[in-house]
Amino acid sequence: MEFIGRRRELDMLGRAYTSGRSSLIPIYGRRRIGKSELVRRFMRDRSGIYLLGKQAPEQHQIEEFLHLASTVLREPLLGRLSVSGWKEALEIVLQKWTSDVPLVIALDEFQWLAESSPELPSVLQELWDVQWQNSNRVMLLLCGSHIGFMEREVLGRKSPLFGRRTAQILLRPFGHVEAARFQRDYSLVDQARTWFICGGVALYHRYFTSEQSVEMNIRACLLEEFAPLFREADFLLREELREVENYHAVLMALASGSATAPDISARSGIPASSLPYYLNQLIELGYVARRHPLTGRPPATRHVRFAVSDPLLRFWFRFVFPNISFVLQMGDERAFTERVAPQLDAFYGEGFERLCRQALPALYQQEGVSAAFEVGEFWSPDVQIDIVGVRDDNWTDLGECRFGKVRSARAVADELDAKVQKYPNPRNATIGKRLFTRESVPEPRRSPGVRYHCLDDLYGDGS
């Protein structure tokens, strides 16, 4: 199986490995994002111990670590040792390591190891401070899929490991350009549609095969009882959370269009006083994001909205979860035709807005923009603007996105002009106008003062 992407991360790990010093590198990101695959790829040609943490007693996990070490170090007796805890186990293993290159120790799903061994972060701190940091003995990789836990218990100021990391990797989903390599034989339109659903998560993209249409992949991967992603969202939530029914209700409300706390509370049936707890848990896992209208000035708290940040979860809670009984009774073909297809273009339109916001920094680079910037969107009771780019050179870009067929480019440009008039522009910045479409707008149909971008521009030469 081809390993796609992550070149920058692999290069960074390689430099740390050959730096002549020990290294301590947290690697974290949401589930299914490819952390384990990245680490195993890095360790492929290097000596190391890879331990996948489990929800299991401490002694079982220490014994497994020693068994793995006995194989890597070719010390059979290590696998039969009885030790008093993690400190003794780690010290013994490092004593046996006699090479002049560091031993890679990768502790994956670190949050589960720490759950069964709460003292483990303090043990690693002591070993790092006293024995490892000034040597070239160990490369310690701490991997976790609970973003909040990793930021709080490994990177946070109150963590025993605070300030000791030598680098860190927050592994993010693939952007649309890199993700297109999973479906090389698709057209740009179908590569984009696949990204709208799979969201740059490698595992999901691998399920979508280029030998089938996007629609057939949706049916085969999401709308069959035994499909690999038919119960994916439920599995993700149950691996990390309790009371999953309440999280289902919150995500259903979000996927159905609720965005403010009062609306989410009303639709989910969860009291307003309890809702922040559930939202914060989902945010910590990387599944939900807070958003605010972008103007270049700090937003008011009352303007905050929430959205499902993971495209597959957004698809699942919009189309799969509400229709599970229908799928089981009527099959994937009718489920797609009757329950998914009528709303699919609207779903793709939302995905295109996200793609365009992600592509704007690359467009700035192509255009030679050197100022710092922030990309987002804007809304008010009067107007919704799909893309806002606030730049430090006192320039603000406002953009409209249309993934569906554009019958009149001038009418869309006029609509954008009307929205520009309703944008508050508190910095009194120069306003630039951009129109993003699926297909290129011919020159004679373009309006002056508007920059036009189509999928060819957004994908560039990267696909």
C-alpha positions as CSV (number, residue, x, y, z in Angstrom):
1,M,0.0,0.0,0.0
2,E,1.4,3.4,-1.0
3,F,2.3,5.7,1.8
4,I,0.9,9.2,0.8
5,G,2.1,12.5,2.2
6,R,3.5,13.4,5.6
7,R,6.9,14.3,4.1
8,R,7.4,17.3,6.3
9,E,6.6,15.3,9.4
10,L,8.9,12.4,8.4
11,D,11.7,14.9,7.6
12,M,11.4,16.5,11.0
13,L,11.5,13.2,12.8
14,G,14.5,12.2,10.8
15,R,16.4,15.4,11.8
16,A,15.5,14.8,15.4
17,Y,16.8,11.2,15.2
18,T,20.2,12.3,13.8
19,S,20.6,15.4,15.9
20,G,23.0,13.8,18.4
21,R,20.6,14.5,21.3
22,S,17.7,12.7,22.9
23,S,14.3,13.9,21.8
24,L,10.8,14.0,23.3
25,I,8.1,14.6,20.7
26,P,4.3,14.5,21.3
27,I,2.3,13.5,18.2
28,Y,-1.4,14.1,18.5
29,G,-4.5,14.5,16.4
30,R,-8.0,13.1,16.1
31,R,-8.7,9.4,15.5
32,R,-8.1,7.9,12.1
33,I,-5.8,10.8,11.1
34,G,-2.8,8.5,10.6
35,K,-0.6,9.0,13.7
36,S,0.1,5.3,14.1
37,E,0.9,4.9,10.4
38,L,3.2,7.9,10.5
39,V,5.1,6.5,13.5
40,R,5.4,3.0,12.1
41,R,6.6,4.4,8.8
42,F,9.3,6.4,10.6
43,M,10.3,3.3,12.6
44,R,10.4,1.0,9.6
45,D,14.2,1.2,9.2
46,R,15.1,2.2,12.8
47,S,15.3,0.1,16.0
48,G,12.5,0.9,18.3
49,I,9.7,-0.3,20.6
50,Y,6.1,0.6,19.5
51,L,3.6,0.0,22.2
52,L,-0.1,0.6,21.6
53,G,-1.8,1.7,24.8
54,K,-5.0,0.0,25.8
55,Q,-7.7,0.2,28.4
56,A,-6.0,-2.5,30.4
57,P,-4.3,-2.8,33.8
58,E,-0.9,-1.3,34.2
59,Q,0.9,-4.5,34.8
60,H,-0.4,-6.0,31.5
61,Q,0.9,-3.1,29.5
62,I,4.3,-3.1,31.2
63,E,4.6,-6.8,30.5
64,E,3.8,-6.2,26.9
65,F,6.3,-3.5,26.7
66,L,9.0,-5.8,28.0
67,H,8.1,-8.6,25.6
68,L,8.4,-6.1,22.7
69,A,11.7,-4.9,24.1
70,S,13.1,-8.4,24.4
71,T,12.5,-9.0,20.7
72,V,13.9,-5.6,19.6
73,L,17.0,-5.9,21.8
74,R,17.4,-9.6,21.3
75,E,17.3,-10.1,25.1
76,P,14.9,-13.0,25.7
77,L,15.1,-12.6,29.5
78,L,13.6,-9.2,29.4
79,G,10.2,-10.7,28.5
80,R,10.2,-12.7,31.7
81,L,11.3,-10.0,34.1
82,S,9.1,-8.9,37.0
83,V,9.4,-5.2,37.6
84,S,7.8,-2.8,40.1
85,G,6.6,-0.2,37.6
86,W,7.2,1.8,34.5
87,K,10.4,3.5,35.9
88,E,12.2,0.2,36.5
89,A,11.0,-1.2,33.1
90,L,12.2,1.8,31.2
91,E,15.6,1.9,33.0
92,I,16.3,-1.7,32.4
93,V,15.5,-1.5,28.7
94,L,17.8,1.6,28.3
95,Q,20.5,-0.2,30.2
96,K,20.4,-3.0,27.6
97,W,20.6,-0.6,24.7
98,T,24.2,-0.2,23.7
99,S,24.0,1.3,20.2
100,D,25.3,4.8,19.5
101,V,22.0,5.8,17.9
102,P,18.9,6.6,20.0
103,L,16.4,3.9,20.8
104,V,12.9,4.9,19.5
105,I,10.2,4.4,22.1
106,A,6.8,5.1,20.8
107,L,3.9,5.1,23.3
108,D,0.8,5.2,21.2
109,E,-2.7,6.0,22.6
110,F,-0.8,7.6,25.5
111,Q,-4.0,8.8,27.1
112,W,-4.9,5.1,27.9
113,L,-1.5,4.3,29.2
114,A,-1.7,7.3,31.5
115,E,-5.2,6.3,32.6
116,S,-4.0,3.0,33.9
117,S,-0.7,4.4,35.2
118,P,-1.4,8.0,36.4
119,E,2.2,8.3,37.5
120,L,3.6,7.7,34.0
121,P,4.0,11.4,33.0
122,S,5.9,12.0,36.2
123,V,8.1,8.9,35.7
124,L,9.0,10.1,32.2
125,Q,9.7,13.6,33.5
126,E,12.2,12.2,36.1
127,L,13.9,9.9,33.5
128,W,14.1,12.8,31.0
129,D,15.5,15.3,33.5
130,V,18.0,13.0,35.2
131,Q,19.1,10.5,32.6
132,W,17.9,11.1,29.0
133,Q,17.9,14.8,28.0
134,N,21.7,15.3,27.8
135,S,22.4,12.0,26.1
136,N,21.8,10.5,22.7
137,R,20.0,7.5,24.2
138,V,16.4,7.7,23.4
139,M,13.8,9.2,21.1
140,L,10.5,9.3,23.0
141,L,7.3,9.6,20.9
142,L,4.1,10.2,22.9
143,C,1.1,9.7,20.6
144,G,-2.5,10.5,21.5
145,S,-5.9,10.8,19.8
146,H,-7.6,12.8,22.5
147,I,-6.5,16.3,21.6
148,G,-7.6,17.9,24.8
149,F,-5.8,15.3,26.9
150,M,-2.5,15.8,25.0
151,E,-2.7,19.6,25.2
152,R,-3.5,19.5,28.9
153,E,-1.6,16.5,30.3
154,V,1.4,16.4,28.0
155,L,1.9,20.0,26.6
156,G,0.0,21.9,29.3
157,R,1.6,24.1,31.9
158,K,0.4,21.9,34.8
159,S,1.8,18.7,33.2
160,P,5.0,17.2,34.6
161,L,6.3,17.1,31.0
162,F,5.6,20.8,30.4
163,G,8.6,22.5,28.7
164,R,10.4,19.3,28.0
165,R,9.3,18.6,24.4
166,T,11.9,19.1,21.8
167,A,9.3,19.3,19.0
168,Q,5.7,18.5,18.6
169,I,3.4,17.4,15.8
170,L,-0.3,18.2,15.6
171,L,-1.3,15.9,12.7
172,R,-4.0,17.4,10.7
173,P,-6.2,16.0,7.9
174,F,-4.8,16.1,4.4
175,G,-5.7,19.2,2.4
176,H,-7.7,18.8,-0.8
177,V,-4.6,18.8,-3.0
178,E,-2.7,16.1,-1.2
179,A,-5.8,14.0,-0.6
180,A,-6.4,13.9,-4.3
181,R,-3.5,11.5,-4.6
182,F,-5.8,8.8,-3.0
183,Q,-8.2,9.1,-6.0
184,R,-5.7,9.8,-8.8
185,D,-8.0,8.6,-11.6
186,Y,-10.9,10.8,-10.6
187,S,-11.7,14.1,-12.3
188,L,-11.1,17.2,-10.2
189,V,-14.8,17.5,-9.5
190,D,-15.0,13.9,-8.1
191,Q,-11.7,14.4,-6.2
192,A,-13.3,17.5,-4.6
193,R,-16.6,15.6,-3.9
194,T,-14.6,12.8,-2.2
195,W,-12.8,15.3,-0.1
196,F,-16.1,16.9,0.9
197,I,-17.1,13.5,2.5
198,C,-13.8,12.0,3.6
199,G,-12.2,15.2,4.7
200,G,-8.6,14.4,4.2
201,V,-8.6,11.5,6.6
202,A,-6.4,8.8,5.0
203,L,-8.4,5.8,6.2
204,Y,-11.6,7.1,4.8
205,H,-10.0,8.1,1.4
206,R,-8.6,4.6,1.1
207,Y,-12.1,3.1,1.2
208,F,-13.2,5.2,-1.7
209,T,-11.9,3.4,-4.8
210,S,-11.4,5.2,-8.1
211,E,-12.9,2.2,-9.9
212,Q,-16.3,3.3,-8.7
213,S,-18.2,6.6,-9.0
214,V,-18.5,8.8,-5.9
215,E,-22.1,7.8,-5.6
216,M,-21.3,4.1,-5.7
217,N,-18.6,4.6,-3.1
218,I,-21.1,6.4,-0.8
219,R,-23.4,3.4,-1.1
220,A,-20.7,0.8,-0.7
221,C,-18.8,2.5,2.2
222,L,-21.6,4.2,4.1
223,L,-25.0,2.9,3.2
224,E,-24.7,-0.9,3.5
225,E,-25.2,-2.7,6.8
226,F,-21.7,-4.3,6.6
227,A,-20.0,-1.3,5.0
228,P,-16.7,-0.1,6.7
229,L,-18.1,3.3,7.6
230,F,-21.7,2.4,8.3
231,R,-21.2,2.7,12.1
232,E,-18.0,4.7,12.1
233,A,-19.2,7.7,14.0
234,D,-20.8,5.5,16.7
235,F,-17.5,3.6,17.1
236,L,-15.5,6.9,17.3
237,L,-17.7,8.3,20.1
238,R,-17.9,5.0,22.1
239,E,-14.1,4.7,22.1
240,E,-13.7,8.0,23.9
241,L,-17.0,9.0,25.6
242,R,-19.8,8.0,27.9
243,E,-23.4,8.9,27.5
244,V,-23.0,8.7,23.7
245,E,-26.7,9.3,23.2
246,N,-26.3,12.9,24.3
247,Y,-23.4,13.4,21.9
248,H,-25.4,11.9,19.1
249,A,-28.2,14.4,19.8
250,V,-25.7,17.3,19.7
251,L,-24.1,16.2,16.5
252,M,-27.4,15.5,14.9
253,A,-28.5,19.1,15.8
254,L,-25.3,20.5,14.3
255,A,-25.4,18.4,11.1
256,S,-29.0,19.5,10.6
257,G,-28.1,23.2,10.6
258,S,-28.2,24.3,14.2
259,A,-25.2,26.5,15.0
260,T,-25.9,28.6,18.1
261,A,-26.1,27.2,21.6
262,P,-29.8,28.0,22.1
263,D,-30.7,26.3,18.8
264,I,-28.6,23.2,19.6
265,S,-30.2,23.0,23.0
266,A,-33.7,23.2,21.6
267,R,-33.1,20.7,18.9
268,S,-31.1,18.2,20.9
269,G,-33.2,18.4,24.1
270,I,-30.1,19.0,26.2
271,P,-30.6,21.8,28.8
272,A,-28.6,24.9,28.0
273,S,-26.8,24.6,31.4
274,S,-25.5,21.1,30.4
275,L,-24.7,21.8,26.7
276,P,-21.2,23.4,27.2
277,Y,-19.9,20.2,28.7
278,Y,-20.9,18.1,25.6
279,L,-19.7,20.7,23.2
280,N,-16.3,21.1,24.9
281,Q,-15.8,17.3,24.9
282,L,-16.4,17.2,21.2
283,I,-14.1,20.2,20.6
284,E,-11.3,18.5,22.6
285,L,-11.7,15.4,20.4
286,G,-11.4,17.5,17.2
287,Y,-14.9,16.7,16.0
288,V,-16.5,20.1,16.6
289,A,-15.2,23.7,16.1
290,R,-16.1,27.1,17.5
291,R,-16.5,29.7,14.8
292,H,-16.9,33.5,14.9
293,P,-17.6,36.1,12.2
294,L,-14.3,37.4,11.0
295,T,-13.9,41.2,10.8
296,G,-10.4,41.9,12.1
297,R,-11.7,42.8,15.5
298,P,-12.3,40.5,18.5
299,P,-15.7,38.9,18.2
300,A,-18.5,39.2,20.9
301,T,-19.2,35.9,22.8
302,R,-22.8,36.0,21.7
303,H,-21.7,35.7,18.0
304,V,-20.0,32.3,18.5
305,R,-21.4,29.5,16.4
306,F,-20.5,25.7,16.4
307,A,-20.0,23.4,13.5
308,V,-19.1,19.7,12.9
309,S,-15.5,20.1,11.8
310,D,-15.1,16.6,10.6
311,P,-16.7,16.1,7.1
312,L,-17.4,12.4,7.5
313,L,-19.1,12.9,10.8
314,R,-21.1,15.8,9.3
315,F,-22.2,13.4,6.4
316,W,-22.9,10.5,8.8
317,F,-25.1,12.5,11.2
318,R,-26.9,14.2,8.3
319,F,-27.5,11.2,6.1
320,V,-26.7,7.9,7.8
321,F,-27.7,8.1,11.5
322,P,-31.2,9.5,10.8
323,N,-31.8,6.7,8.2
324,I,-30.3,3.6,9.8
325,S,-33.6,1.8,9.9
326,F,-34.4,2.8,6.4
327,V,-31.1,1.5,5.2
328,L,-31.5,-1.8,6.9
329,Q,-35.1,-2.3,5.5
330,M,-34.8,-0.8,2.0
331,G,-31.1,-1.2,1.1
332,D,-28.4,1.1,-0.1
333,E,-29.8,2.0,-3.5
334,R,-33.1,3.3,-2.2
335,A,-31.4,5.0,0.8
336,F,-29.1,6.9,-1.6
337,T,-31.9,7.7,-4.1
338,E,-34.5,8.8,-1.6
339,R,-32.7,10.0,1.5
340,V,-29.2,11.2,0.3
341,A,-29.4,12.4,-3.3
342,P,-32.0,15.1,-2.8
343,Q,-29.7,16.9,-0.3
344,L,-26.3,16.0,-1.6
345,D,-25.7,19.1,-3.7
346,A,-26.3,21.3,-0.7
347,F,-23.8,19.2,1.3
348,Y,-21.3,19.5,-1.5
349,G,-21.8,23.3,-1.5
350,E,-20.9,23.5,2.1
351,G,-17.8,21.4,1.5
352,F,-16.8,23.7,-1.4
353,E,-16.9,26.7,0.9
354,R,-14.5,24.9,3.2
355,L,-12.2,23.9,0.3
356,C,-12.1,27.5,-0.9
357,R,-11.2,28.8,2.6
358,Q,-8.4,26.3,2.7
359,A,-7.2,27.2,-0.7
360,L,-7.0,31.0,-0.1
361,P,-3.6,30.9,1.5
362,A,-2.1,29.2,-1.5
363,L,-3.7,31.8,-3.8
364,Y,-2.2,34.5,-1.6
365,Q,1.2,32.9,-2.0
366,Q,0.8,32.7,-5.8
367,E,-0.2,36.3,-5.9
368,G,2.9,37.4,-3.9
369,V,1.0,38.5,-0.8
370,S,3.6,38.8,2.0
371,A,1.3,40.2,4.8
372,A,0.0,38.0,7.6
373,F,-3.6,37.0,7.3
374,E,-6.6,35.2,8.8
375,V,-9.2,33.3,6.8
376,G,-12.7,32.7,7.9
377,E,-16.3,33.7,7.1
378,F,-18.8,36.3,8.2
379,W,-22.4,36.3,9.2
380,S,-24.9,38.7,10.7
381,P,-28.7,38.9,10.7
382,D,-28.5,40.6,7.3
383,V,-25.8,38.7,5.4
384,Q,-23.8,35.5,5.1
385,I,-20.4,35.8,3.4
386,D,-18.7,32.5,2.5
387,I,-15.0,33.6,2.6
388,V,-13.3,36.4,4.5
389,G,-9.6,37.0,4.3
390,V,-8.4,39.7,6.7
391,R,-4.8,40.8,5.9
392,D,-2.4,42.8,7.9
393,D,-1.8,45.1,4.9
394,N,-5.2,46.6,5.5
395,W,-6.8,44.6,2.8
396,T,-9.9,42.3,3.3
397,D,-11.0,39.8,0.7
398,L,-14.7,38.8,0.6
399,G,-15.7,35.8,-1.5
400,E,-18.7,33.9,-2.8
401,C,-18.6,30.2,-3.5
402,R,-20.8,28.3,-6.0
403,F,-20.2,24.6,-6.6
404,G,-23.4,24.2,-8.6
405,K,-23.9,25.3,-12.1
406,V,-23.6,29.1,-12.5
407,R,-26.2,30.3,-15.0
408,S,-25.3,34.0,-14.7
409,A,-21.9,35.0,-13.5
410,R,-22.8,38.6,-13.5
411,A,-25.8,38.0,-11.3
412,V,-23.6,36.2,-8.8
413,A,-21.1,39.1,-8.9
414,D,-24.0,41.5,-8.3
415,E,-25.0,39.4,-5.3
416,L,-21.5,39.6,-4.0
417,D,-21.5,43.4,-4.4
418,A,-24.7,43.6,-2.3
419,K,-23.1,41.5,0.4
420,V,-19.9,43.7,0.4
421,Q,-22.1,46.7,1.3
422,K,-23.4,44.9,4.4
423,Y,-19.9,43.9,5.6
424,P,-19.1,46.1,8.7
425,N,-15.4,46.6,7.7
426,P,-14.4,48.0,11.1
427,R,-10.8,48.6,10.0
428,N,-11.9,50.6,7.0
429,A,-9.7,48.2,4.9
430,T,-9.6,48.0,1.1
431,I,-12.1,45.4,0.0
432,G,-11.2,42.8,-2.6
433,K,-13.9,40.6,-4.2
434,R,-13.5,37.0,-5.2
435,L,-15.8,34.5,-6.9
436,F,-15.1,30.7,-6.6
437,T,-16.8,28.4,-9.0
438,R,-16.5,24.8,-10.0
439,E,-15.9,25.6,-13.7
440,S,-14.0,28.5,-15.1
441,V,-16.1,31.6,-16.0
442,P,-15.3,32.8,-19.5
443,E,-13.7,36.3,-19.8
444,P,-16.7,37.9,-21.5
445,R,-19.0,36.9,-18.6
446,R,-16.7,38.3,-15.9
447,S,-17.4,41.5,-14.0
448,P,-14.6,44.1,-13.5
449,G,-13.1,44.3,-10.0
450,V,-13.7,40.6,-9.2
451,R,-11.1,37.9,-9.1
452,Y,-12.4,34.5,-10.4
453,H,-11.2,31.1,-9.3
454,C,-12.3,27.6,-10.4
455,L,-11.3,24.1,-9.3
456,D,-8.3,24.1,-11.7
457,D,-7.0,27.2,-9.8
458,L,-7.7,25.7,-6.4
459,Y,-5.9,22.4,-7.2
460,G,-3.1,24.0,-9.2
461,D,-0.5,21.4,-10.2
462,G,-0.7,19.5,-6.9
463,S,-3.2,16.8,-8.0
